[in-house]
Amino acid sequence: MRLRADVSVADTDYGQVLLDERTGRYWQLNPTGVVVVRALLDGADENAAVTALTSTYEVEEAQAREDVTALVTGLRTAGLVTS
């Protein structure tokens, strides 16, 4: 997964912000979202992103899998990423 070329990333005190420069819309990622997105951008698949999340935070695997799926779906629906 990759961010589109016209999507900027900025770190904040509370996670990260993704800015779609085409539309001016932005999305706030909390710290758990940052772990997932970083893993995916580093080439991990969704299963590896689940592992990254469960090894960083105390979260059940089933919940982590649900969260990763929802985040990836949201990023794709918003048009922020390419496969």
C-alpha positions in Angstrom: 0.0 0.0 0.0 1.2 3.5 -0.8 -0.2 7.0 -0.1 -1.2 8.8 -3.3 1.5 11.3 -4.3 -0.8 14.3 -3.4 -1.4 13.1 0.2 0.8 14.8 2.8 1.6 13.4 6.3 2.3 15.5 9.4 3.0 14.2 12.9 1.0 15.7 15.7 1.0 15.4 19.4 -1.9 13.0 19.1 -0.8 10.8 16.1 -0.7 11.9 12.5 -2.7 13.9 10.0 -3.2 12.9 6.4 -4.0 15.8 4.1 -5.5 15.2 0.7 -4.0 18.2 -1.2 -6.6 17.8 -4.0 -9.6 18.4 -1.8 -8.1 20.1 1.2 -9.7 17.4 3.5 -7.6 15.8 6.2 -7.9 12.7 8.4 -6.6 12.4 11.9 -4.9 9.1 12.8 -4.6 8.3 16.5 -1.5 6.5 17.7 -2.9 3.0 17.0 -3.8 4.1 13.5 -0.2 5.4 13.0 1.2 2.0 13.9 -1.1 0.3 11.3 -0.4 2.8 8.6 3.3 2.8 9.1 3.4 -1.0 8.9 1.4 -1.0 5.7 3.4 1.8 4.1 6.6 -0.2 5.0 5.3 -3.1 2.9 3.5 -5.2 5.5 0.2 -6.9 4.6 -2.9 -6.6 6.8 -1.9 -9.7 8.9 1.5 -8.1 9.7 -0.2 -4.8 10.6 -2.4 -6.8 13.0 0.7 -8.3 14.6 2.3 -4.8 14.8 -0.8 -3.5 16.6 -1.1 -6.4 19.0 2.6 -6.3 19.9 2.5 -2.5 20.5 -0.8 -2.2 22.4 -2.8 -4.5 24.7 -5.5 -5.4 22.2 -7.1 -8.7 21.3 -6.2 -10.1 17.9 -9.8 -10.2 16.8 -10.3 -6.5 17.7 -7.0 -5.5 16.1 -8.0 -7.3 12.9 -11.4 -5.5 12.9 -9.6 -2.2 13.4 -7.0 -2.8 10.7 -9.7 -3.8 8.2 -11.8 -0.7 9.0 -8.9 1.6 8.7 -7.7 0.2 5.4 -11.3 0.3 4.0 -11.6 3.9 5.1 -8.2 4.9 3.5 -9.3 3.2 0.2 -12.8 4.7 0.3 -11.3 8.2 0.8 -9.0 7.6 -2.1 -5.9 8.3 0.0 -4.0 5.1 -0.9 -3.1 3.0 -3.9 -2.5 -0.8 -3.7 
